[in-house]
Every structure is written in C-alpha cells, then in structure tokens.
Amino acid sequence: MKHKIIFFFLFLSNIANISIINGQGFGDAHVINSGWSFHLGDIKYGGSEFYDDSSWRKLDLPHDWSVEQQANPSLASCTGYLPGGIGWYRKMLEIPENEKGKNVYVYFEGVYNNSEVFINGKWIGKRPNGYVSFMYDLTPYINFGGRNVIAIRVDHSQDADSRWYTGSGIYRDVKLIFANKIHIDLWGVYYSAVLSRNNKTATLTLNTDIKNTSDKNSSVSILHEVYSPDGAKVSSKRYSRKLLAGKISTGNVNIEISNPVLWDLNSPSLYTIKTVLNVNGRTVDSSTVKAGLRSIRFDPDKGFFLNGKNMKVKGVCIHHDAGCLGATVPKEVWKRRLMKLKEIGCNAIRMSHNPQATCVYELCDEIGLLVKDEAFDEWEYPKKKWILGWNKGTPGFQGSANYFREWCKKDLADMVRRDRNHPSVIMWSIGNEVDYPNDPYSHPVLNKEGISQHHVKGYLTQQPRAERLGEIAKELVAVVKQFDKSRPVTAALAGAVMSNETDYPGALDIVGYNYTEYRYKKDHETYPDRVLYGSETRHDINAWKAVRDNEFIMGQFIWTGFDYLGEAGKWPSRGFTTGMIDLTSNIKPGGYFRRALWYDSPVAYVGTYKLNNNNKGKVSAGAPHIWNYEEDDLVRVVTYTNCEEAELYLNGKLVGTRKPYDDKSGIIYWDLPFASGVLEVKCYNKGELAASDKVETTGLPYKIEAKFDKKDGICLNEYLHLDIEIHDEKGRIVNLADNLVTCTVSGPAVLVGLESGESNAADNFRDSVQRCRNGRLLGYIKVTDKHGIIRVRLSSPLLKSKSLEIEF
C-alpha cells in the first residue's frame, strides 16, 4: 500500500487591532474590565434595566469567584473541593451620542459557564460553553447618549461538571466594540500560504470576510500591507469588492513574499499584515495581524517536519488555572510559566482539554512553542466526575454533554475561527478520551481476552455503542475542514483497541494515543498510513524512548507540565501534582530529569535522598536538590544529565568515580555517607567537562529574601511576581524551610495571593499569611494605579524581615 503523506503548509496570523486585546479582529475595541458590580447567588430580575445593584460588591474583571471561596470537604474533589453556584455581573456603559449610526458589540473571551447576557433589560443570548469566545450585537437596544446597563448571569450551579478545576464567572477579558455598518466580520481575516520547495518564496492567500449591516448595496476598497519582522514594508495589494446589503462577503487575494523570514522554535519571527477597508475614500475599518510563515508536514513513517526539518514534538499537557489565581491568569503570568517550560526543553503544549485564553496562543507565537488546540473532553454522554477523591467512591455525571448536541458544531467552529491565525497551532483536536472503554462507550471487543486494553467488566450492552465515535468524529472533522484545511485534525484515543473497531481513527488525519505506547509498533504495521504520536503520556523514560527510538512516532505530550487544581485525591488534596513545574513556577526535580532527556546542549542536575529498605532498589527521577542529613546517613546522590559520563566531588574531593550514562534509567548515581559541605557533580563529553551542578549544606533559617520579577515598565492592572525565599545566615536558600510568612502591601497595589505549591486545600492561599514550601513562596501583586510607590514588608517569627519598594 502506498503510504499517505499529509502536507500542511501554513501562514498564520493573530487577528488584531489597536486595542489592548487582539481577539476579535475588527472595529474600535475598548476593554471594559473595570467598574463591575457582582452578586454571588441568583437574583430574580437581575437582568432588568433598573435593578438596584448599589449594595453589590464592586470589582474589576477578570474574576473567578470559586477560587475566592474556602474549599470544603462536602464539595467535589474533581474541581478541588471549591464551590460553583450562580453569580450576576452588572455594569453601566457609556455610549456617546456621536457613536449613533455605528454598530455596538460586546465580546467575551471566556465566561464559565452557561452565561446569559442582558442589555437594558433585554435578553440577548446564552452560551453554555465556558471556554469559547463569543460576541453579541447590542446595537438595536442601545440608548446612544443615554443610560445603558449590561447584565450577565453565570450559572455554574453544576459545580462538579468537569474532571479538573474550571473556575466560575467572567474569568477572561470583555470588550466593547464600535464598528461602522460595513466592517470586517468577527475573526474575519485569515491566511494560508504555500512555501516554495527551497523556502525562497511564499504565496499568501489572504481571506477577508466583510460584513455589510446596512440596507444598501455598496463597494469597498481593501488594502493589504505586509511588513517584515524588522518593520520594513515588503508587499501591498489593493482591490475592490461589491457588497450586498445585509450580507457577509467572502473573498481572497494572493500576495507574494520573496526570501521570507520563517517562523520556527528558535527564531519565532512574526510579520505584520495591515488590512484597511475604504468606502468612498473613507476608512471604515482596519485590522492588524501578527503573522508567522512556516510549513508543517506529517509523515506516517518519519513523523513531524517544521519548515522541512524533521523533529520530535516534546510536549506537555496543561490546564488553565494557576493555583491561587484560579482561572484568572494574566498574560505576564502565562509568559513566566511558558518560559519555564522552554527551560526544560519543552517545544509544544497541548490545550487540555479546551481552548485557552488568546494571550496563551500569542505567547506561543512570540516565544516559539507548538500548540495542539483541543475542543472537547466529552461528547454526547458525560464522563465520570469523582466526588470523594480521584477514583474513589461513587462518581457523578454532570458535564458539558448536556449541551453538546446543540452547540458542538458552533463551539468547534468558533475555536477554529478564533485560533487559526496563530503560527504556533499545528493541529486541531476534536476530543480527549471520549473513547474511554465503558466511560461511556462500549464494544464487544472488550470481551476479548488478552487485548491489553483497560476496560471495566468487558462489553456492557446497556452502554452507548462505540460505533457512534466514528459517526460523531466525521461530523466534527467536517466542521474543522470548513474553516481550516491547512492543519490536520486529531484526537486523543484512550481506547485504541476499541476505537480500531470503528470509523473513529480513520476519520482523523493524525491519531493520538493516550498511555498506550505498547501499541505503537503493532498499530504502525497494521495501519501503515496512520500518523501516530503520544497525545498523553507518563513521565517515565520508557514513554520517551517509545518516541525517541521509533522514527514513525512524531512526539509526546506528558501529563502534565504544571501542577493544577482539581482531579484531587481525598480531602484535603487540592489538585494533581504530576507537573514538572509547581504552582510557584519553580522547576521540580522531575522537570530537571526531563530537561536531561529533552535538551540539546549539555545539562547537569544533582539531587539526593536518604536510602532505606523501601528505596534501595530504586533510582528516583524526583530527587530534591538538598544536602542536609544526619552525619553518616547513607544517601543516594543522582545526576540527571545528557552527557556521556559523570563523577562526584564532596568539598573538592572525588567521592564518586566516573560513571557512564545509563540509558536504561537515564540516571547516574552513587551511594555515600553524608558529610556536610559542597557536593558537586561534573559531567563530561569525550573526556571534556561539559556541565556541572552543585548543592551545599545549609544552616538554619535566618532571614527572608525577596525580589520582584521587574522594576521598570510597570503597567496598570499588571501582576507582579514577588519571589520569596528563606535564607540561612550565609545567604543560601534553605530548601527544607517551611516558615510562616506574612506579607503586607501598601501603595498603588494589592496582594492577590501567596502561592506555596502546597497541595492542602484547607489552606487559604488568597490571604496575606502563608507557610512557605521548599523554602519558597510566590506572591502575586496587582498594580492598581498608573504611578506611585509600592511597598512590601515580609516578616516571620524569629526571622530577619525584608522590605522592598518599587517606584514607577
């Protein structure tokens, strides 16, 4: 059989305009996050125009009311024992008289969930999905120059509707958009491109959807200008189009780019494309697009190619929360987190299992990360949601399946239309583990012995039939292809044995396997045209070797990149701690082990743990970076490195002879009795020192040290990171310290929370007192004014305090 090679040549852009947020891609947009009134609990007639909300809480968006509440063991473990409920938001809108004659829209980047929007007492619409972005036309109901009230009801009363933490409320940005009667449609500018074989030219096809909301036919002149990454104009084209009254006109034009600067992971170069609409010589709308030129290709035998270069996808799965911030994670926080992923050699992220905030895709475009964009975790039937602890007790069955059949195509189309202009996005996923055997779909193959497929009680005839998977997949794939043919459609299969009996895998362009590396070779032989990868994998070295040692496996996405809230164990567990980076954005030992497997340049890490009868036969990939034990304790010292050999020194004396890299475990280790001092590992390639790392015995906690992540260029509403550490008298971080720290903030800023990364849900991470973990804390401080002096004081019993200030 002739192998099928799947080509996807792509030129992508981020639809934008001059506003702060880039999501909608047309009109004059204004962020309206400030000055909202909020009430937790349902209100009869809360959407009415003249409802008295003067007693409601005043706040700014984004807002997540769940993370503000105290966790409770009576609530569901699946979302971290935090509550849902119903909430109302209201805001007065100022719509000037001189805007009359324009269209007025409101754009929501994300509301969790079941939101209903009212304007001046009129019900506008409802959107059940809590992750997709959406927009409403307010024009018919606006009092231009008069009083306008927008109200939003958010119904998250089904608080156990997800397997992970979701948050509750308007947790992403909101914009008010003014547009002329003729304007670019929502997400209406998008690109595709074909690069020449030698990458010397790019033929761009620029598509533009223009909306004529007037009652007259018209003509529009469209100007496209392309600017190189260094700001030089490289091409432009102007053309005209006829517009019918009340219709959307779709058209395209080709633009040639010579000697294109390619977008890749090490040099994520972005072009700028400006689109201007003119009617009768007057500019009526414009859009600015950040764009990256690159090609992608998927081969069933060779894996993945970026710009013609074969490479392995070294990815992680992520959820959308950031510990004490809940679901309200600003761009500056995401940037720090994503840069940490790059530090450990990660080159891709999976949006599991829903679309993320627009800023996350922007950052991936800017810093060079590949993205697997994902729409759904369940389809027409709900999955199990654990209530008493992960895989404990009787599960619940709330979930998004309630509205899937009615909304799935609209939700999927909106994800693709919003995100298709990001060069980072390389595939669309239509589902995660929707084929988990007997949760809910079943098939007679589950009765077969020796199939090595996790299943419950074999074939269950009362469960939905697995053949539905293929039927639904075909519908969803058709939706994606309607709006983007330049990327493959994929899904994450949990039950490959069962799914292989259906049309499900065949409906996909590329197929992801979750935790089923043992099937790679067998299914590659059975289905030679199938492009395979690990859509969700364990951390262990064998899961990586299944990628590394099989040319036809293009990569993996490890569960997970970060620790996250939800999918918690028994109370008081707060969430899942399988991340390689903790909730303070610090790399965990497992992250350094992963760096040694993934990184190209030489690296070294030294970790230790006390040997006992339970761990003598094991070599840990999670050894902490400490050297504090009792005298003569027998300690195992490990190094995570990608070098050929390593040796160990204590206080400058060789105590661990040079050993070769062990490809079976990925770890070099020595056992020795503890003696205080400096422990150093030195790693070699071809006999030459290539990398080293050291750890030192520390004294008792003596003082608090802290620093801000930045001092200049501070903006209103920005979140500053305050890194807090416990040091000994010699200024060394005490990794075993767990002191209780109090943080007070004054000036034009507020303390949002203190994050320790601790998994105890009973702690309050939103107040000013928190116990540090591993000698560290992360403070989130939000700037509330445009200038002033922010003062911070950190104190702890028996420790020397620390004061800081920033003037801006």
N, C-alpha and C positions, 0 to 999 in steps of 0.2 A: 504494500500500500504506500502510495506517495504521501510523505509527511506534509502536513499543513503548517505553513509558517504564517504567523499572524503579524502584520505590519501595522504600526500606528505612528504616523508622522504628525507632529503636533506643534502648533504655535499657539501659545495660550496667553491670556491676559487677565488682569484683575480689573473688572469694570469699576470705574471711579469717577468722581468729580471733585470739585474743590472743597467739599465738606470734609469733616474730620473722619467720618466713617465712609467706606467705599462701597458698601454692599449693593445699593440699588441701581446705580449706574445711569442716572438721568436727573434732570431738574436741579433746582436750587435747594439743597438739603440743609436742615438745621437740626442738630442734636437737641432733643428735648428731655434730657435725663434729670434735670433739676426741678425742684419745687413740686413734687407729687404729694398727695395725701393718701394714706394707706390705712386700711382696717382689716384685721385678721378676724375672719368669721363672715358668715353670709349676712347680707343686708337686703331686706325687701325693698324694691325700687331703688337699689343702689346705683342704677344707671340713669335715673331720671335727671332732668336738666337742673332742677333747683333743689336737689337734695342738700341738706345742711351737713357738710363734712368738716366743719370748723374744729370739731373735737378729735378728728382723726390724727394719727401720727404723721408728722412731716418728714419726708425723706427724699433722697436722690436715688435714681436708678444708676446702674443695675442693682437689683435687690433679690435676695433669696431668703425668704422668711424661715425656711426649715432649719438652716444652719444656725440661725439666731436662737433657736429653742434648745431646751435641755433634752438630751437623749433620755429615753425611758425604756426599761426592760419590757414594758407591756406593748411596745410597738414592734414593728417588723425588723428582723435582722437584715433582710435583703437590702434595705436602704439605710443601714447604720443606726437603727433604733431612733431615728429622727422623724418628727411628725410631718404630715401633709396638711390637708384642710382646704378651706376656701378663703380667698382674700380678694379685696376690692382695692383698685387704684383709681384716683381721680386727679384731674389737672385742668386748670384754666389755660386756654390757648388764646394767644393774641394774634388775631388775623387782621392785618391792616386793611383799611378800605381800599387803598391803592392796589391791593392784590386781587381785587374783584376782576373777573374775566379770566383768571387763571384756574387751573385745577389744583386742588389741595389733597395730598395723600398722607397717610401715616404708615410708616414702615417699622415693623417689629422684627428684630433679628432673632429673637427667641423668647417664648413665654411657656413656662411649664406649669400646667398644661390645660387643655380644654378651656381656652380663653374665649371670651365673648366681649366684643367691643361695641360701645355706645358713643354717639356724638349728639350732644344737645338733646338727650333723651331718646334718640332713635337707635334701634338695634341695627348694627351694620353687618355683623357676621360672626362666625365661630370657627376656630381652628383647633381641633383636638390635639394634633401632634405638638409635642413640647420642644422639638428640636429644629424644625424647619423655620425658615424666614418667610414672612408674608406681608402683604400690603393691602390697604383698603383705600378706596376713593371716597373722600369726605365731602367733595365739592357740593353736592346737592343740598347738604344740610348745614353748611357754614353760614354764620352771621358775619359777613365782612364788615369790619369796623365795630363790631358789637361783641357781646359776651358769648364765648364758646367753652363748652365743658366736654372733655373726653373722659370716659369711664371704662375700666376693664375689669371684668370678673374673671378670676382664675380659679378653676375648680380642680384641685388635687386632693379631693376627699378620698379617692382610692390611693392611699399613700403607699401601699405595697404593690404598685403596678410595674415595678422594674426589679431586675436582679442586682442592680447597683444603685448608688445614690444619684438622684436626679435633681434635687432642689425643688423649690416651689416659688413661683412668682415671675415677674418680668426681670429675668436674670441676664439679659443682654440688652444692647442699646436700642433706643427708639428714636426715630427721626420724623420730622415733619417736612414734607417736600412740596415746593411750589413749582408748577410746570405750566408752560404755555399749552394752549389747546392742541398744538402739534408738538410732539416731543418723542424722544427715544423711549421705547417701551421698557418696562421693568426687565432688567438683565438682558437688554436688547442688543448689545454689541458683543459679538464673539468671533473668534478666529479659528482658522485651521491653516496648516501650512504643509508644503512638501519641500523638503530639503533635497538639493541635488546630491548625487552619489558621493561627490567629494566635499560636500558641505560648503561649496563656494557660493551658492545662491539659495535663496528661499523664496518660493512663490506663495504669497499670503493670500488667502481668501478671507476677506473681511465681510462678515454678515451684519446687517443692521436692520432691526425691526423698529419701524416708526409708527407711532400711534396718532391718528387724526381724530380727536374727540369733538371736533367742530361739526356743524351741519352743512359744511360746504366742501366741495372738492378743492384740491389745492395742488401746488407743485412745490417741491422742496429741493434745495441745493445742498449736497452733502460734501464736506471737505474732510479728508483723512490726511493727517500728517504723522510721519513716523520719525522718531528721534532715537538716536543710538544711546547706549548706556552712558556715554560721556556727554550727552546733551546736544549733539550735532544733528541737524535735520538731514535725513538720508533719503526720504522719499515723500511724495504727496500725490494725492489724486482727488479731483473734484468731478462730481457727476450729479445728474438731476433725476428726480423720480416723481411720478404722478401719485397723488394720494386721494383715495375715495373718502367721502365723508363717513365718519363713524367707524372706520376700518383700521386694521393694522396692516401695513405694507412691509413685506419682507424682500430684501434684495441683497446682492453681494457684488463685490468688486475685487479684482486681483491686483496685488501690489508686489513688485519685485524688489528684493533686498540683495544687494551684492556683498560678498565677503561678510556674512552675518557673524556676529559675536554670539556664540552658543551659550545657552543656559546649561550648566552642569553643577555637580555637587560641590566641587572645589572652587568654582567661579560662577556663582549664580547671577549672571549678567541679565539685566532687565531693560528692555526697550520701553519707550513711552509712545503711545499712539493717541493722538488727539482727534476727536471727531466733533465737527461743528455743523449744525443744521441752520440753514438760512431760508427764510421765506420772504420774497420781495426785497431782498437785500438786507434783511434784518435778522440777526442771530436770535433763534428761538430756543435753542438747547445746545448743550455740549457735554462731552464725556471724555475723561482721561483714563487711559488703560495702561497699566503696567504689564509688560508682556515679556515672555521668555521664549526664545527659539531653541527648540531641541527636537530630537526624534526618539521614539521608543519602539522597540521591537521585541516580540516574544516568540521563542522557538521551542518546540516540544523536545528537542534533543540538546539544545545549547543554553536554554534559559533566557535571561533578560539582557537586552542591549540598550544602552543610553548613548545617543549620538554615534551609533555604530560600534561602541565599545562594550564587550561582554563584561558583566559584573554580577556579583551576588547582592541580593537585597538583604540587608542586615537591619531588620525592622523590629519594632516593639508595638504592642497594643497600648492604647491609652484611653482613659475615661476623661470626663470633662471637669471634674472637681479639683480643687487644690486645698484639701484639708479644711482649715478653719475658715477659708474664704467660701467654702461651699461651691456653688455653681457660678458665682460672680468672679470670674478670673480675668483681669485686665491684660492687655497686650504685653505690658512690661513684665508681668509675672510669667506669662507664657514664654516670652523670649528667654528669660533666665532658665526655665525648665528645658526648653528645646536645645539650648546651647549645652546644657549638661549632658543631654543625650548624645550630642555630637562628640563630646569629650570621651565617651566610652566607645566610639567607633560606629554608633548607630547612623544609618543613612536613610531610614524610612520609618514612617509611623502609620499605624492603622487607626482610623477614627472608629473605635469600637464603642458602641455599635450604632452610631448615629452621626449626623452631620455636626460639626463643631462650629464655634464662632468664626466669623470671617477673618478675624485677626490671626487665627492659628494658621490658616492657609497662606495669608500674606507673609507671615514669618517664615514658613517653609519655603515660599518663593524666594525670600530675601536671603536666607542663610544656607539654602541648599539641602533640603530634605525631600525625599519622595513621599507621596501620600497615597494610601488606599482609602478612598472615601466610601463610607458604608451607610446604608439607609435603614435597615430593619434588623431587630433581634428576634422578632416573631412575626408570623404571617396571620393566617385566618383563625388560628387557635392559640390560646395563651399557653405559655410555659409555666413550669413550677416556679413559685417565688417562696423562698424559705423565710419562715416567720420566727422560729425559735433559735435559729443558728444554721450556718451553712450545712446543708444535707442532714439536718436534724428535724425530727418531729414531722408534723403533717404540713405540707406546703399549701400556699394559697394560689389562686389563679386569676388575680386581677391582671390587667395589662392592656397594651395597645391593640391587641387583636380585636377589641370591641369595635374599633373604627377602621380596621384595616381594609375591608372590602370597599367601603365607601370612599376612603381617602388615599389608598395606597398609590394609585397612579398619579394623583395630583402631588402628593408628598415627594414621590421619587422624581417626578419631572422638575419640581422646584429645587430639589437638591442639585440635580444635574445642571439646570439652567443657571443657578447661582454660582456654582463652583467650577464650571467648565473652562473658565478663563485663567486658571492657575496652572503654571508650568509644573508645579510640584505634583499635581494629581496625575497618576498614571493608570488608575483602574477604578471602576465603579463596582461596589459590592452591593448586591441586592438582598443579602441575608446572611445572618450568622446562626449556625447550628439549628436552623429550622428543621433539619432532618435528624435531630437527636432521637435515636430509636425509642419509641413509645412515649416521647415527650414533645409532641403528641402522636406523631405519625408511626404507623406500624406496617409490617410486611411479612409474608410467610417465610422469607429467607431467614428471619430471626429465629426460626425453629431449627435451623440447620446447625449441627454440631461442628465445632472447630473453626468457626468463621472468624474468630478473634475480633469480634465486634461487641463493644459494650451494649448490652441490652437488658431490659427488665422483663422477666417472665416470658421470654420468647415472643411469638406473634400474638398480639391481642386483637381479636376480631372486632371488639367494640370501639377501638381507636380509629381515627381517620386513616384512610388508606394512603400509602406512601406515593401512589401514582399522582396524587394531587400536586406533589412537589414539582414535577415536570410541567404540569399544566399551568401552575401559577408562575413558574420561572419564565416560561415563554412569554406570558403577558408582560412581565416586568422588564425583560430584556428588550422587548419591542418599544417600551416607553423610553428606555435609555437611548436606543438607537435613533429614535425620532429626533432627539436633541443633541446627540453627540455620537458620531461614528468613528471618532479618532482614537478612542480608548477602548480597551477590552472590558467586557462585563464578567464579573466573577462572583463567587460566593464562598463562604467558609463552611465546608462539609464536616459535620460531626459523625455522620454515619455513612461512610463511603460504601460499605458493603451493601447496605440497604438502598442507598441512592443509586448505586450502579445498576439496580434492577428497574430503574425508572428512567424517564427522559430528562431528569434534572441536570446531571453533569453535561449532557450533550447540548443543552440549551445555552451553556456558558461558553465564553471564549477561552477563559483560563479557569482552572479549578484549584481551590484551596482546600487543604486537608488540615483539620484540627487534631493534633496529638495522635496522628496515625502514620508516623514515619515508616513503620514496618511494611506499609503497603506501597511505598514509593516505587520500588523496583518491579514488583508484581504488576501494578496497575500501569506502569510505563510500558511494559511488554504487552499487556492486554489491550491498552488503548494508546497506541503509539502516536496519535495525533493530539493527545491531551497535553496541554501545558500545565505542569504541576508546581506547587510551592506549598510551604508550610504556613497556612493562614493564621494558625495559633499553635505555639509550641511551648514545651517546657524550657527551663534554663540549662539543663544538663548538657554536657559536652557531646553526648551521643546524638542529641537532637540537632546540634550544629554540624556534626560530622555527616549526618544524613544529607545535609545541604552541601557542605564542603566537598564531599567525596563523590557526589553524583552530579555530573555536569548538567543533567537534564532538569535538576531542581533549581529553580531560579533564586530561592531565598526563603527566609522565615520571618515571622512576626512573633516575638516572645511575649508571653503573658507574665508580667507587664513591664512597661517602662518605669512607671511611678507607682508607689503605694496609692491606694484610693479608698474613699469611703464606700460603705456598702458591701454586699456579699460577705457580711460579717459572720463570725462564729458566734458561739453562745455569749450572752451578756457577761461582761461589759465590752466585748470586742467592738471595735469601731469600724473596722473595714478589713480589706485584703492587704497583706504586707508582702506580696510576691514581687514588688517593684525592685528594680535595680537602683532606683533613686528614691529617697524617702520624702516625706511631706515637707521637710525643711529644704528641699532641693540639694541635699548632700548625697554624694555617691556612696552606696553601701558596698561592703566587701564583694558581694555578688556582681556589682557593676564593674569593679576592677578586674574580676575574673573574666567578665565578658569583654572588657577592653583588651585583655591579652589575647582573646580568641579573634577579635574583630579588627584590631588596629593594624595598620600597615607599618608604621615606624616603631622602633623598639620601645617597650614599656616594661616597668617592673613595679611590683607592689609586694610589701611584706606584711603578713598577718600572723597571728598566733592564737593558740588556745591550749588550755591545760588538758593533758591526757588523763583519761580514766578508763575503767574497764569497758565503758559503753562506746568509746570513740577511738580506741587504739587501732582498730582495723579500718578506719575511715580516713579519707583525706578530704577536708572540708573546702568547699568553694565559697564559704561565708565566714572566713576567719577575720576577726576585727583587728584593727591597727592599734594594738596596745602592747606594752611590755612592762606590766605591773603584776607581779605574782609574789607568792611567798618564796623565801630562799629555798633552793633545791627542789621546787616543784618541777616535775617533768613536763616540758612544754613542747608542743609540736609547732615548728616555725614553717610557714609555707610561703612560697612566692608564686604570684601569678605573673607570668611573663610570656612573651612571644620570642624570646631569644633562645639560642641553642643550648647554653649552659648557664649555671649559676653557682655561686658559692656564698658562704655566710660568715660574717665577721661580728664579734662582740667586743666592743671597746678597742677596735682596731686589730684584734687577734682573730685569726682564722679558726672558726669553731665548726664549720660545716664544709666539708670538702666539695670540690666542684662536681656537679652532677649534670647529666644531660636532661634536656626537656623530655618529659614523659607524655607522649601523645595519647596514651590511654586515659589519663586523668586530666591532662593539661596543667599539672601542678608539680613543682619540685619542692621537696620538703626535707627537714631534718628534725630530729628529736634531741633535746638537750636540757640539762637542768637550768633553772632560772638563776641568773645573776644580774643585778641591776646595771644599768649603763645604756650604751647606744648599740642597738642591733641593726646591722646593715647588710642588705643583700646586693651583690654585684652580679650583673648578667652580661654574658659575652656572646658575640657572633664572630666566628672564625678567629677565636682567640683574642679579640679586641673588646675592651669594655664598651658596652652599647647602652646600658641603662642601669640605674640603681635606685634603691629606696631605703629609708631608714626609719626606725621608730625608737623612741627614747623613754626610759623610765621617768615618770613624772612624780612630783611631790604632791602634797595635799592641796585642795582648792584654796586659793589665796585671794584672787581678785576677779572682777568681771571686766572683760574687754568687749568692745563692740565697734562696729563701723557700718556706715551707710554704703549702699552699692553705688551711689553717685552723689556729687556735691553741686554740680552745675547743670544748667538746662532743665531745671525742675519746673513742671507744669501743674496747673490747677487740676485737681482730681487724680493726679498721678499717685500710684502706690510705690512707696519707697521700701526697699528691703533693708532691714536692720539685722545684721548678722551678729549674734550674741554668743560669746564663748566664756567658759570658765578656765582661768589660767592658774598655774602654780606661781610660787614666788619668783621663779626664773623666767616667767613669761611663756611657758609651754602649756598647750591646751591639755586639760585633764579629761581624757576620754571616758573615764568612769564616773565623772561628776554628775550628780542629779540634784543640784541645789535649787531651792525655790527662789525665783527671781520676780521682783516687782518692777514694772515699767510704768513711768509716768511721762506723759507728753503734754507740752504746753506750746502755745503759739498757733500758727495757722495750719494745724494738722490734728488728726485724731488717730488713736491706736485702734486698728480694726481687729487685730487678734495676735496672739502669741502661739506659734506653732512649734511643737516639740517633736512631732512624728510619733508620739506615743499612741498606742492602739486602744487605750482605755476610754471608752465612750462616756464614762461618768465624769470625766474632766470637762471643765469649761474653758475652751480654747479662745473665747471671744472676750475674756476679761483681761485685767492688767497683771494678773499673777499666774505664773506657770512654772512648773518644775522642768528643768532642762533635762535633756536626754543625750547621752554620749557627750556631755559637756557643751551642748549647743542648744540654741533656740533661734527661731526666726521670727522677727517682728514685722508685721505689715502696718505701715503708717501711711495714711491717706492725706494728701495735701488739700487743704480746704480754702486757701486764698492764693492770690497771684503773687504776693510778696510778703516778707516778714522774716522772723527768726523762729525756727523750730527747735525747741529744747527738749531733750530726753534725759531722764535720770533712771539708772538701773541700780537696784540695790538687792542685797540678800543677806540674811543673818550671818554674822561672822566673816563676811567677805568685804573686801575693799570695793566701794561702789564706783560707778562710772557715769560721767556726764558727757553729753555731746550736744552740739548745736550746728545748725545749718542756716546761713543767711542767704536769702535769694530775692 
